[in-house]
Amino acid sequence: MSSQVPDAEDRPSDRLLAEIERSAVDLARLAGTEIQASLGRTLSVRYKALGDDETLFRDPVSEVDHRTEVLIRARLDEAFPDHGIIGEEQDDKPAHPDAFVWAVDPIDGTTNFINGFPLFAASIGVLHRGRPVVGAVWCSTSHALRPGVYHARLGGALSFEDAEFERVASGDVQRQLVGLPHAPRGYDARWDSRKSGSAAIETAFVAAGLLQAARFDTPNVWDVAAGIVLVEAAGGAVLTRAGSEWRPFTSFTGPGGAPDPRAWRQDLVLGREPALQQLAQAGD
């Protein structure tokens, strides 16, 4: 089962998408540079969920998250003034319904980052009428055991650091990996489960074949928008669930059926068969 692709007349030109992809890669690298420059420093951190009970200190935001998103938004305002922007840390920048919208997460996996656990990412996704069409994800590590940017555009191939990505077969490996938030009821132990603490890095790892599939319970759009493009470019599929029914992902639509990334809240599973269907059905 594959995700639906818009009709040709509804798709932006490949030339325009290629230009936007180059910009998305540059912004992902900018975020990666900011992240790497801050490693080993004492960071200022605040928490969105606060309370007397220390268990309520959740959803941390570091000074690097904020500074990097400010830089990214400034670059976008200069290069694409008519485009919208949606992100976790600042108010949305609205745009015309037919305009592109950038879904930005300067650090996905902030809890890992502030604790020095080296699995985190910067995710730059671009939507057109609610549909992800460009994605660039800077990862703190990769299939090459070094930082780098996985990127793709609608109708194009998956690339890593400006070179087309070639997936290496797993050979005789019998127990491959999937990304799961927990081991749900009905989980088939033929795959070993992993959870990195970063949805963006897991989507990139699915695209690269390091994970066969990954499931996310109501993720934020900015965490997965770029990764959806990567997975589809690598030949994978994306499913989403509204109510009890899983169906091919088409766009980030809100409760009224119109493109509304901020209001979108659905479970998501992406990857390759047979792991894709197994993760969709596990726990249902």
Secondary structure, 3 states (H helix, E strand, C coil): CCCCCCCHHHCCCHHHHHHHHHHHHHHHHHHHHHHHHHCCCCCCEEEEECCCCHHHCEEEEEHHHHHHHHHHHHHHHHHCCCCEEEECCCCCECCCCCCEEEEEEEEECHHHHHCCCCCCEEEEEEEECCEEEEEEEEECCCCCCCCEEEEEECCCCCEECCEECCCCCCCCCCCCEEECCCCCCCCCCCCEEECCCCHHHHHHHHHHCCCCEEEECCCCHHHHHHHHHHHHHCCCEEEEEECCEEEECCCCECCCCCECCCCCCCEEEEECCCHHHHHHHCCC
